[in-house]
Amino acid sequence: MPITTRRRDFIFQLTAISAVIGGGAVLSGCGGADDAEPEFLYGVASGDPLADRVILWTHARFPGSDGPVQLRWEVAEDATFTTLVASGDVTASSASGHTAKADATGLAPGRSYHYRFRANGTRSPVGQTRTLPATATEVKFAVFSCANYPAGFFNVYAEAARSDAQFALHLGDYLYEYDATGYASSGAAALGRSSQPANELLTLADYRLRHAQYKSDPDAKTLHARMPMIAVWDDHEVANDAWKDGAENHDPASEGSWAARRAAALQAYHEWMPIRAGTDPSRIYRSFDFGGLVSLHMLDTRLLGRDKQVDIAELAGLAGPAAQAAATAAFSSPTRQMLGSEQLAWLQGRMAASSATWQVLGQQVLMGRMEFPVSVLTALNTSATSPAAVAAGAAAVNAYLAAKATPAAQRTPEQAALMNPTLNPLLGYNLDAWDGYLAARETLLGTALQLRKKLVTLAGDTHNAWHSSLTLKGLANPALAGVKVGEEFATSSVSSPGLESYLALPTPQVKAIFEGVVDDLMWIDPSRRGYLKMSFTATEAKGEWVFVDTISSRSYQASVGRTASYTG
C-alpha cells in the first residue's frame, strides 16, 4: 500500500536449483511446418499443495499465433524424469491468456517432486515442488509482500530461493496497478523496469499484460521454480485501498464499473497465479494442514467482506463535528466487518476443528494494535513541513514519551492528562489495517482465546517489518483488556518503499518513536526491503527477518536483521 495523503499526514512529521532450471530450459524442437515449437516465456510455477496433489502452472504460446497449445505435464521424483509418478494433458489458450494449470493428483505426502510441461518436443523449464506432510516436526515458510516491479529488482525473491524454506507464502500486492509514472516509478526507466502497459490497469488485457511483466522477472521465475507458493491478494492486484464495494484508486465516473474492474483483475489473477480455484473465484480463503503441526488459514481481508475505511481525520474531529459523529458511529459499530460474516464463521469453524499445535493466519494487513495517542495524531495532522509544524509534532511526541516514562504517582497534572485514556485515547494511525476494524479484530482474537489456540498472524502491506504482541482491547469485557492472545510477525516488502521514503527523521529516531509509543510493538525495521522466514516446531514459532542491502542493482548482500521466537 502506498501511504495515502490522509494517512501520511499523521505520521509524516515523524520523519536454483540452478542446474535443474538450466537443464530444463533447453528447447529441443522437432521442426517442421506442422510441428511448431511453443514458447515458455514465463517459466513454471506450482502452488496450493495438499498431501496428495499440487497445482502446476505455465504459459505457452506459438510465436505469432493466437491458437491453443496442447500441453503434456509430467511429475517425477528425479530431475531427469526417468520415472514419472503423474502426468496429464492441459491446454493453454487465448481464453485463459495462454496460461495453463493442472491439478497434479496421486502424489505422496511430504515428498519433493520435479515437474515440467512439453508440447511438440519442446520442454518448459523444470520446476521443483513438494506436497504437504502427513506428519511434521518442522515447517519452514518464506513470507513475502509488496513486490513493485518499477521500484527495483526482486533480489528478495532471489535470496529466498537460495534459502532452506520449503514453501513460499505471498500475502498480497504481488503486483501494482498504477501507470508507468505512478507510485515508486521515479527510477524505473534507468533500471529498465518501466511498467507495462503504460496506463493504469482497468481491463482484463491490462491486468494480463502486467502479470506477464512480473512473471518475466528472472528472480520471480527462479523463486516460483524453486518451491510451491500459497498466495492471497491484497488491494493492488485490483486497486489501492480496496474494500468490498470500491477502492480509493477507483473513480466510477471516469473508470467505469468497480464490479467490472474487479472481475477483470480477479480473472487475470487466477489465470497467472498457481492457485486452486473454487466454484466462486472471489472466495480465496482456504486452509492447509502441515502434518498436525501447523494449520495455515489464508484469509481475504480486502475484497470479500471489508466495510469501507473510516477517514482518520474525520474520526479525530478535524473535519467538523458532523463528520466526526458519522465516522465514530461507523468505527465503533459492533457489526463493522473486515472478513465478512461468512468468512469469519468459516475461520472459527476451522480453528475449532483443528488439532494442530499452531494456528497461523496468512493475511494482508497488520492485526497488531499500532495505536498513537490522539494528542500526537492531532499535532501531526498537517501536510505542512514548516519548522513550526515539525516542532509541534516533535513536542507532542516528546511530551507523551516523557509522561509514559514517569511513574504514575510522580506525573504532573499535564502528564496525567496525557496518560488518561478518556482524555487522550489511543487510536491506530492506519485505519486501513485491523486498527480500523476494532470489533472484528476483538471477535477473532476472542475466538482464539476461548479455544485456547496458539495463534500466530502473518502480515505484509506496510513495506516495513514488525513484531508485535496480539492483545485484546477489552471492548465487550474490560477485564480482558491487555490479555495476550498471540504474536504477529510482519514481513517487509520485496521492493516497495517504506517509511524511510517519506519520513523526515533518521531511521533510528523513527524506530525509537514507534517502539516507544506503541505499547504492543516489540520491534520495527522502518527502512529495509526483505522477506520473513518462519520456522515452526512443536515448541517454537521462530521468525527471521532477512534483508537485502539494495534493490537498485542485481549485486546485493543479504543479512538477518532480527530473530525472534514465540512459544505460545
Secondary structure, DSSP 4 states (H G I P E B T S, - for coil): ----HHHHHHHGGG--HHHHHHHHT------STTSPPPB-TT-EEEE---SS-EEEEEE-B-TT--S-EEEEEEEESSTT-SSEEEEEEEEE-GGGTTEEEEEE-SPPTT-EEEEEEEETTEEPPPEEEEPPPSS-S-EEEEEE----GGG---HHHHHHHTS--SEEEE-S-SS----TTSTT-TTHHHHT---SSSSPP-SHHHHHHHHHHHHHSHHHHHHHHHS-EEE---STTT-TTEETTEETT--HHHH--HHHHHHHHHHHHHHHS-----SSTT---EEEEETTTEEEEE---SSSSPPPPPPHHHHTTTT-HHHHHHHHHHHT-TT--SS-HHHHHHHHHHHHH---SEEEEE-SS--S--EEEHHHHHHT--S---HHHHHHHHHHHHHHHHHHHS-GGG--HHHHHHT-TTTS-EEES-TTSGGG-HHHHHHHHHHHHHHT-EEEEEE-SSSSEEEEEEE---SS-GGGTT-EEEEEEE---SS---GGGT-SS-HHHHHHHHHHH-TTEEEEE-S-EEEEEEEE-SS-EEEEEEEES-SSSS---EEEEEEEEE--
